[in-house]
Structure formats: C-alpha cells, structure tokens
Amino acid sequence: MKFTSAFALMMLASASAFAPSVTVPTTTPAQASTSALAMSGVARNPNFSKLIGGYLFPEIGRRRTAYVAANPDMADKIISLGIGDTTQPIPAHILSGLVESASKLGTKEGYSGYGAEQGMGPLRKKIAEKLYNGIIKESEVFVSDGAKCDIMRVQQVFGSGVTTAVQVSAANSASFF
C-alpha cells in the first residue's frame, strides 16, 4: 500500500510539474463540456444528450443478448464493439512484438515519432495479407486507437445538422471550378 500511495503521489507531482499554472474555475463536467463547445463555435450533436449516463459496456451486452434472443441465426454474425476479453494474458508473439517495437523507440535509429494517420504501413500490409488473405489492399486498412473513439468520430462528422469541410488538393481543385 505504501508503494502504491508513494507512486501515485510521485506521478501526480511529476504531472503537475509540466502542467501550465492556471487557475481553473470549479465547474461540473457538463458545464466544462458546454463552455468548451461554445468556445470552439461547434454545435453539439443533440443526440449526445439522449445518451443515458453510466458505463456503456453493460448496456451493449444487454442489447446484444436481447438481439440474439430475438434473432438466434444472427449470433455468429455479430461483430461486438463492446469490451474485449481481458481474462487471458497477452499472447507471447504479440507481447514480443510490443517489447521489440517499444525498445526501438529508445534508439536514435529506431525512433519513429508519430506514424501515418491510417496506421503503420508494415502493420496494415500484414493485416491485409494475414487477416484478409489478400482480398483487400493495404491502402484499405485503417488502424485506429479503438472502436469507441472511431464511433464517436463518425457520430461527430455525420451527426444531424453538422457541416463538414473537405480539403481539396491544389492538383484536383481545377476540376471543381
């Protein structure tokens, strides 16, 4: 217990050392969210306010179970975007890849900084080859930080009443005018 408390205090002290020294007024999360949206000039998708508070994964599980009960023939066709299975250790081949990749970041030659926004090329190539047996191209694979983030981004971009701007390259702009 002493180690955990000391470690937590050390991490808090380290984090606060790099934090800007600003006095933040006390607000509720809802007020902070509303004021941040107001500052950005972006209207909040009204469907977000229809979401019920609480942990999302039990609700996903309940809805999946109810759907499968009503549609048993669909049980093996559902791709669950709920919580993953955390009851098993990370497989050795995945763990060794993580360790190797993390170790490379500690060298000047191996440091890569941010990767491509759609994911690392070699990883996307392996996914296309191994998981999809080459039926899709590497350029069609998108590696992200998780389904929750991606779902939120899709909802933000395609929400009702949202205006989306798309940048057109100079080489292609002549065809639009």
Kinemage of the C-alpha trace (Angstrom):
@kinemage 1
@onewidth
@group {chain A} dominant
@subgroup {mainchain}
@vectorlist {calphas} color= white
{ca met a 1} P 0.000 0.000 0.000
{ca lys a 2} L 2.832 2.394 0.818
{ca phe a 3} L 4.430 1.835 -2.589
{ca thr a 4} L 1.155 2.476 -4.418
{ca ser a 5} L 0.449 5.677 -2.492
{ca ala a 6} L 4.006 6.919 -2.918
{ca phe a 7} L 3.960 6.052 -6.628
{ca ala a 8} L 0.619 7.809 -7.154
{ca leu a 9} L 1.885 10.901 -5.320
{ca met a 10} L 5.104 10.881 -7.378
{ca met a 11} L 3.142 10.584 -10.640
{ca leu a 12} L 0.830 13.409 -9.585
{ca ala a 13} L 3.807 15.590 -8.674
{ca ser a 14} L 5.518 14.782 -11.989
{ca ala a 15} L 2.395 15.540 -13.985
{ca ser a 16} L 1.747 18.800 -12.161
{ca ala a 17} L 5.338 19.923 -12.778
{ca phe a 18} L 4.607 20.017 -16.507
{ca ala a 19} L 1.078 21.364 -16.254
{ca pro a 20} L 0.541 25.044 -17.036
{ca ser a 21} L -0.021 27.109 -13.918
{ca val a 22} L -3.549 28.300 -14.480
{ca thr a 23} L -6.370 28.784 -12.049
{ca val a 24} L -9.264 26.684 -13.281
{ca pro a 25} L -12.703 27.696 -12.054
{ca thr a 26} L -14.731 24.931 -10.444
{ca thr a 27} L -17.316 23.664 -12.916
{ca thr a 28} L -19.246 20.498 -13.449
{ca pro a 29} L -18.210 18.251 -16.371
{ca ala a 30} L -21.375 19.260 -18.216
{ca gln a 31} L -20.590 22.955 -17.781
{ca ala a 32} L -16.996 22.421 -18.881
{ca ser a 33} L -18.156 20.490 -21.958
{ca thr a 34} L -20.719 23.152 -22.852
{ca ser a 35} L -18.252 26.014 -22.425
{ca ala a 36} L -15.580 24.180 -24.465
{ca leu a 37} L -18.099 23.673 -27.270
{ca ala a 38} L -19.147 27.301 -27.090
{ca met a 39} L -15.515 28.403 -27.380
{ca ser a 40} L -14.954 26.180 -30.412
{ca gly a 41} L -18.010 27.512 -32.213
{ca val a 42} L -19.101 23.938 -32.967
{ca ala a 43} L -22.660 22.996 -32.088
{ca arg a 44} L -23.037 19.842 -30.037
{ca asn a 45} L -24.754 16.933 -31.740
{ca pro a 46} L -28.149 16.917 -29.950
{ca asn a 47} L -28.217 13.108 -29.992
{ca phe a 48} L -25.405 13.011 -27.407
{ca ser a 49} L -27.762 14.461 -24.789
{ca lys a 50} L -30.110 11.490 -25.366
{ca leu a 51} L -27.472 9.056 -24.117
{ca ile a 52} L -28.122 7.668 -20.666
{ca gly a 53} L -25.298 8.057 -18.146
{ca gly a 54} L -23.459 5.049 -16.818
{ca tyr a 55} L -20.976 2.517 -18.046
{ca leu a 56} L -21.579 1.739 -21.720
{ca phe a 57} L -20.432 -1.892 -21.919
{ca pro a 58} L -23.169 -3.475 -19.748
{ca glu a 59} L -25.752 -1.734 -21.927
{ca ile a 60} L -24.088 -3.056 -25.086
{ca gly a 61} L -24.125 -6.540 -23.547
{ca arg a 62} L -27.828 -6.306 -22.647
{ca arg a 63} L -28.782 -5.127 -26.126
{ca arg a 64} L -26.644 -7.797 -27.805
{ca thr a 65} L -28.189 -10.532 -25.616
{ca ala a 66} L -31.718 -9.293 -26.353
{ca tyr a 67} L -30.989 -9.118 -30.087
{ca val a 68} L -29.515 -12.623 -30.182
{ca ala a 69} L -32.522 -13.962 -28.232
{ca ala a 70} L -34.837 -12.466 -30.846
{ca asn a 71} L -32.550 -13.371 -33.789
{ca pro a 72} L -30.609 -16.565 -32.917
{ca asp a 73} L -29.493 -17.055 -36.516
{ca met a 74} L -27.508 -13.802 -36.269
{ca ala a 75} L -25.461 -14.760 -33.183
{ca asp a 76} L -22.318 -15.735 -35.098
{ca lys a 77} L -22.576 -12.746 -37.456
{ca ile a 78} L -22.410 -10.021 -34.813
{ca ile a 79} L -19.137 -8.141 -34.517
{ca ser a 80} L -19.072 -6.900 -30.954
{ca leu a 81} L -17.609 -3.452 -30.405
{ca gly a 82} L -18.093 -3.828 -26.651
{ca ile a 83} L -15.423 -4.569 -24.108
{ca gly a 84} L -12.698 -7.025 -25.092
{ca asp a 85} L -11.783 -10.253 -23.314
{ca thr a 86} L -9.323 -9.285 -20.589
{ca thr a 87} L -9.330 -12.658 -18.813
{ca gln a 88} L -6.363 -14.050 -20.716
{ca pro a 89} L -2.746 -12.870 -20.837
{ca ile a 90} L -1.376 -11.233 -23.959
{ca pro a 91} L -0.148 -13.995 -26.323
{ca ala a 92} L 3.661 -14.351 -26.385
{ca his a 93} L 4.030 -13.417 -30.078
{ca ile a 94} L 2.092 -10.178 -29.549
{ca leu a 95} L 3.953 -9.334 -26.354
{ca ser a 96} L 7.351 -9.901 -28.002
{ca gly a 97} L 6.327 -7.598 -30.869
{ca leu a 98} L 5.267 -4.900 -28.408
{ca val a 99} L 8.533 -5.187 -26.478
{ca glu a 100} L 10.610 -5.120 -29.673
{ca ser a 101} L 8.772 -2.092 -31.042
{ca ala a 102} L 8.981 -0.221 -27.737
{ca ser a 103} L 12.722 -0.981 -27.484
{ca lys a 104} L 13.313 0.501 -30.942
{ca leu a 105} L 11.848 3.800 -29.734
{ca gly a 106} L 14.750 4.059 -27.293
{ca thr a 107} L 17.323 4.356 -30.088
{ca lys a 108} L 18.007 7.181 -32.500
{ca glu a 109} L 17.799 4.787 -35.480
{ca gly a 110} L 14.579 3.145 -34.309
{ca tyr a 111} L 12.668 6.193 -33.132
{ca ser a 112} L 9.767 6.885 -35.472
{ca gly a 113} L 7.705 9.643 -33.851
{ca tyr a 114} L 4.098 9.740 -34.958
{ca gly a 115} L 3.106 7.163 -37.537
{ca ala a 116} L 0.873 7.608 -40.544
{ca glu a 117} L -2.668 8.644 -39.596
{ca gln a 118} L -4.129 5.447 -41.085
{ca gly a 119} L -1.632 3.211 -39.234
{ca met a 120} L 1.887 1.897 -39.801
{ca gly a 121} L 2.412 0.613 -43.349
{ca pro a 122} L 4.002 -2.736 -42.406
{ca leu a 123} L 1.177 -3.432 -39.921
{ca arg a 124} L -1.517 -2.549 -42.465
{ca lys a 125} L 0.200 -4.802 -45.022
{ca lys a 126} L 0.266 -7.756 -42.574
{ca ile a 127} L -3.391 -7.201 -41.671
{ca ala a 128} L -4.392 -7.207 -45.351
{ca glu a 129} L -2.326 -10.335 -46.042
{ca lys a 130} L -2.913 -12.421 -42.917
{ca leu a 131} L -6.341 -11.407 -41.633
{ca tyr a 132} L -7.982 -10.790 -45.002
{ca asn a 133} L -5.976 -13.277 -47.090
{ca gly a 134} L -5.053 -10.541 -49.571
{ca ile a 135} L -8.648 -9.863 -50.659
{ca ile a 136} L -8.238 -6.221 -49.635
{ca lys a 137} L -5.372 -3.843 -50.328
{ca glu a 138} L -3.057 -2.467 -47.671
{ca ser a 139} L -4.406 1.008 -48.534
{ca glu a 140} L -7.910 -0.140 -47.488
{ca val a 141} L -6.808 -0.999 -43.929
{ca phe a 142} L -7.204 1.611 -41.187
{ca val a 143} L -5.586 1.033 -37.791
{ca ser a 144} L -7.026 3.168 -35.027
{ca asp a 145} L -6.879 3.656 -31.284
{ca gly a 146} L -10.159 1.823 -30.711
{ca ala a 147} L -13.765 1.389 -31.744
{ca lys a 148} L -15.147 3.807 -29.154
{ca cys a 149} L -13.071 6.688 -30.481
{ca asp a 150} L -13.911 5.830 -34.083
{ca ile a 151} L -17.636 5.571 -33.395
{ca met a 152} L -17.549 8.961 -31.667
{ca arg a 153} L -15.700 10.499 -34.616
{ca val a 154} L -18.222 9.107 -37.099
{ca gln a 155} L -21.090 10.450 -34.987
{ca gln a 156} L -19.444 13.862 -34.786
{ca val a 157} L -18.823 14.067 -38.523
{ca phe a 158} L -22.184 12.672 -39.676
{ca gly a 159} L -24.456 13.951 -36.908
{ca ser a 160} L -27.655 15.744 -37.790
{ca gly a 161} L -27.076 19.386 -38.620
{ca val a 162} L -23.301 19.004 -38.987
{ca thr a 163} L -21.473 20.839 -41.749
{ca thr a 164} L -18.249 19.145 -42.819
{ca ala a 165} L -15.451 20.808 -44.778
{ca val a 166} L -13.235 18.678 -47.012
{ca gln a 167} L -9.851 19.943 -48.180
{ca val a 168} L -9.219 19.510 -51.873
{ca ser a 169} L -5.651 19.343 -53.133
{ca ala a 170} L -4.468 22.070 -55.492
{ca ala a 171} L -3.847 19.490 -58.224
{ca asn a 172} L -7.505 18.456 -58.210
{ca ser a 173} L -9.091 21.842 -57.489
{ca ala a 174} L -9.361 22.840 -61.155
{ca ser a 175} L -11.981 20.139 -61.688
{ca phe a 176} L -14.246 21.741 -59.057
{ca phe a 177} L -14.347 25.232 -60.576
